Amino acid sequence: MSTLRNLATKYSTLDEEQIEWLELLMLDGPLLADLALGDVVLWVPAKDGNYLAVAHNRPAGSVTLFYRDVLGDYLREDWLPIVDEAMATRTAVDSRAPVWYEENAMKLTAYSVSLREEGASSSTGRNTDTGVIVTGLQSLPFAVLTVHTSVADAQGSSRIGIAFREVAADLFGMIQQGLFPSPGSTRGRERGAPRASDGLVRVNLQGVVSFASPNTQTTFTLLGYRDELEGENFADAIGEVVRGQFDTNESLPLIAQGRVARRADIEANNRVVTLRSIPVIRDDARIGGIVLTRDVTDLRHQEQELITKDATIREIHHRVKNNLQTVASLLRVQARRARSEEAKQVLGQAMRRVAAIAVVHDTLSTGFSQIVDFDMVFDRVLGLAAEVASLHNTVVHPRKEGRFGELPSEYATPLALALTEIVTNAVEHGLAGREGEVFIGAARSDDRLSVEVVDTGTGLPGGTVGDGLGTQIVRTLVEGELGGSITWGPDVRGGTRVSIEVPLRWIRVA
C-alpha cells in the first residue's frame, strides 16, 4: 500500500519528525483542496534529486485536473524550477504562464513546507490580543505543496470562490511558517469533521463575521438563528442559539473567535452542528480565524441507531446463551437420571454440543462487534473435554500451540462445534481409562487456517475413521459450513491425528 509514510521512508531522507508532521498536515489535505478550488499535491525531495508525490487531494467543490492519480510519480521536469524556487525563497511561487497536464491548462502555485522546531529559542512570543503563543524557530523547508487550478475556472471569481482562496492563502502562508496544523489541534473524532463546502465562517480579530458561506447561514437558520451572520459577533450568535443550556462547552466563545484550534458540537432546535476553529496567524500574530461548520444531525442519529442496534444484538446473544445453558443443564440432569448407559452418553454428547454453542454466544454478548477472539472461546471449550475425562476415569493433559485469531461469529460457531467433537472423541475413545495428551496446534496465514488435533491414545479402530453421528457432524461443519477439508489418520506415536484446513476466503474478517 502506497501510503505517505511508506513512500517518504523508501524514497526520501526525511526524518521521523518531518514525516509525522506531513502526516498531520495531510489530514487537512481535503480542506486545503476545497479552499484552493484545485488539486493539492505534496512532494518530498527524493534521494535521486527529484521530487516524489506522496499525497494527493482533490477538491470537493470544483473539477479535478488530475483524472489519473499522481501518487508515487516524480515531478515533471518543466515544473521543477517553480518548486525549486519555492524551496529556496520560502515564498509562494506562481507559474508565469499556464502549464499543461494531459490536455488540461492549469495555473501552478508552489508552497514550501516547514515546521517549528521545539526547544529552539525564538524572538516571538504571545500576542497580547490573541492568546496565541508562537514558539520555536521555523525549520528549513523539507517538502513542497503544489496547487493546480484551472485557468478557465469561473467559480474562483465568485464571492465564495474569492473568500475561499483568501482563506487558503492564509493557511498556505502558515504552512510555510510551520504554523499549520495548529499546535493542540483536536484530532479525535475525525468522522464528521467539516469541510469547506459544508460551511465556513471567517472572523476578524474581534470575532466579528466578515464572511459566512450560504451553507453556514442555512445551518444556523435551522438552529433557530434568524439574523444574518455577517457583521455580527459570532460568539454572540452561538450564545443566542444555545441560550438556556446548562451543559454548554465552555470553550465555545474561544472557538467562535478563532482563538483556539479545537472542535466542538452545539445542539439546538433538535439539530446538531459541529464547529472546528482554526486561528489564522500572520507574522507571528493572530489576525483572526476561520470556523468550519457542518450539520451532523443525521450522522448523530445514525450513530445512535447503531449504538441501539449493537446493544440489542448483544442482549439477544446474552439471552440465547442463557437459554442454551438452560437446555444444557436440562440435558445434564436427564443424563444423570437415565438408566441406560447408551442414553447417558447420547445425552452427554448433546449437552456438550449445546454448551459449545453457548460459549460462542456468551463471548459475543460481551463484545461490541460480531467478531470473536476464537482463542478465548476455544480455551473455554477445552473445559468440556476435562468434564468428559472425569466421566471416563481419564487423565488428560491438553496442550495448545499457535493462535486461531479473530473470526466472524458465523464461522466461530461451526468451528467450535467441530473442535469440541474432535477433542471429545479423542478423550472419550482414544484416551478412555488412561493418561495421555491432546495436542491442538493452530497456524494462520494470509489465506488459510490450519488446525491439528493429535492424541496419544489407542488410535483409530481398525485404522479407519468411523461413520457415526459425531463424524458426520464434523464433516458437515468443516466441509459444508466452512468450505474446508478434514482428514483423519494415525500419528507416529500411536494415537490419532486430525487435520483441518479452512480457506480464509470463507472466514475473512472485515
Buried (B, 14 or more C-beta within 10 A) or exposed (E): EEEBBEBBBEBBEBEEEBBEBBBBBBEBBBBBBBBBBBBBBBBBBBEEEBBBBBBBBBBBBBBBBBEEEBBEBBBBEEBBEBBBBBBEEBEBBEBEEEBEBEEBEBBBBBBBBBBBBEEEEBEBEEBEEBEBEBBBBBBEBBBBBBBBBBEEBEBBEEEBBEBBBEBBBBBBBBBBBBBBBBBEBBEEEEEBBBBBBBBBBBBBBEBBBBBBBEBBBEBBBBBBBEEEBBEBBBBEBBBBBBEEEEEBBEBBBBBBBBBBBBBBBBBBEEBBBBBBBBBBBEEBBBBBBBBBBBBBBEBBEEEEEEEEEBEEBBEEBBEBBBEBBEBBEEBBEBBEEBEEEEEBBBBBBBBBBBBBBBBBBBBBBEBEBBBBBBBEBBEBBBEBBEBBBEBBEBEBEBEBEBEBBBBBBEBBBBBBBBBBBBBBBBBBBBBBEBEBBBBBBBEBEEEBBBBBBBBBBBBBEEEEBBEEEBBEBBBEBBBEBBEBEBEBEEBEBEBBBBBBBBBBEBBEEE
